[in-house]
Amino acid sequence: MQKKEDIIVAVDGCGGDHGSRHIVSAVTFAQTLYPHMHQIIFGPASLADELRSERVDPKRCEFRLAPQIIPQDAPVTDVLERWQKSSMRLALQCVKDGEAQAMVSAGGTGPLVVLARHLLGTLGNLRPALAARIPAGPGRYSLMLDLGANAQCSAQDLRDFAQLGAAAAQLILGIDAPRLALLNVGTETYKGSHLIQEAKALLEQERKLNFSGFIEADRMFRGDADVIITDGFSGNIALKAAEGVYTIFSKVPGIKRFFARMAQPDWLLPWQYNGSVLLGVDGIVIKSHANAGNDAFAVAMVEAAKAVESGLTSGIKDCLKL
């Protein structure tokens, strides 16, 4: 396990919908939330000027020039060849070279997954997936994956996600035998697509997994399962739909907004859960929401530091005997 004072997080300072504008405030807030964190920030020269003007402590935050920015919609087919000096790639390279223990990016999911797999390698033959904590009540959490790394999945991929999720839940949630459930349109035995049915059969054969069957989307935040397994397409839609509903209620007009804020529990605030970890690659990679604000991006950096502190990658290897 890494000592807190040793935790260094490499940051893609150009990814996301806001460019580098939110980075300075996020860096400062992250250092407040996690005092033993140090950052290596990759980005344009203008970002270096902003860091200096805001007097960000250079002993805790090092800037490195990255002249290229990978567009959010960049085709994954040319990411490896065209963007050698991009902030995303250089931050990942920093992890590969051992200068940082983790990296954070709000850039495109496709490029991030491709580069992470290429530079860091994968754990065994398991297919990487994005996993995140989701609220399951006051002070309670579940882990959900995949949230967007894989739009198309096979039943074997879902089994991989279950193995990664179960191992990660032991380290992130501190649960010895996490309950796993497969996201489906119903809980009845024969509900769901051929893919879901095939995945269910595979998971039932994995005696080391505490597989409990299906879970519906309306039970995602109720703590019915410790790990929720789904393909990246469905998982991303389900999570964004939930966030969208929350946003509608938080922005109602007039006096209704006051009562809406009074009624909403603090543990449901979405920004607190920003930062999905790319499980299955040989290093800690955190994907932030592209539209994350200052506070949310800071939380993603803290998630990276916590993953390092928990010994996430080595712990998964030990758990899965890789």
Protein Blocks (a to p, Z undefined) as FASTA:
>chain_A
ZZfklpccdddfkgcjklmmlmmmmmmmmmmmmmmbccdddddfklmmmmmmnopafklo
ccdddfbdcdfklcfklmmmmmmmgfklmmmmmmmnopagbdcdfbdfklmmmmmmmmno
pehjbdcdddddddebehiacddddehlambacfklmmmmmmmmmmmmmmmnopabacdd
dddfbfbfkgccfklmmmmmmmmmmmmbccebjadfklmmnopafbdcddfklmmmmmmm
mmmmmmmmmmcghjllmmmmmmpcfklpmklmgciadehiacddddddfklcfklmmmmm
mmmmmmmmnommmmmmmmnoZZ
